[in-house]
Amino acid sequence: MKYDVVVPEFAEGAEEINLRQWLVEKGATVAKGDNIAEAATDKISIYIEAPADGSLTALLSEEGDRVLVGQIIGEIEA
């Protein structure tokens, strides 16, 4: 089964954030709740967590990209 890695809502009214860094590489095994990416604005940093156990099969956004809340940035295959 495939799970989407989605940019979470992180602050009221905020619509986009800078994807600072992937913390795991494509193909890595992750567990649900693992921090797999870091994103930041001028004021805050957040971690984006794995939505399920599995393998990170796709990175759909690159480090440095501006991404929107709700945007799919990766895929995990269970």
N, C-alpha and C positions, 0 to 999 in steps of 0.2 A: 504494500500500500504506500502511496506517495503522500507526503505531508508538505505543505507550503510553509516556508519561513517568512513571516510577515512582520513588517515594522509596526511595533505596538504604539498605541496612543500613549504619549509620555508626558504631556502637559496640556492643560485646557487651552484650546485655541491654536495650539501648535500644529502645523501641517506638514513640515518637512524637517529633515535632520541630515547631517553629513555622516555618511558611513565611514568611520575612521579606520577600522581595521577588522579583518576576519581573524578570529582567534583560533580557528581550526582550518585545516586544508581540505580541499575537495577530496572526497574518498574516505575521510576520517570517520570513525565510529563515534557516535555521540549518544548521550542518554538524555531523556526528557528532562528539561530544566537546566541543562548545561549551558553556560554562557558560550555562544559561538561567534558573536560579533559585538563590536563596540561602536556606538554612534554618539555624536555630540553636536550641541549648538554652542553659541558663544557663552551660555550660562550653565548648561548641564551636560553630563555624560550619562548614557544608559547602556546597559547590556541587553542584547537580544538573545533570547533563550531558544533552545531546541524544543519544538513542540511535541516531539516523540522520540523514542529510541530508534536508532537506525544508522544509516550511512549518509553523509552529506554528499549527494550526487550532483548537485548543480549550484554554482554561484552565479546568480543572475544580475548582480550589481558588483561593481569594483570598488576597492578602497578609494575614498575621495569623492565618490558620487554623492549628489544630493538625492535623497530618497524621500518619498511621501509616506505619511502614516497610512497603513493598510496595504502598502506596496509589497509584492512578493519579491524577496531578494535572494531566495535560495530554495532548494528542495531536499527533503530527506526521504529516503526509501527505507521502509521498515522491513 
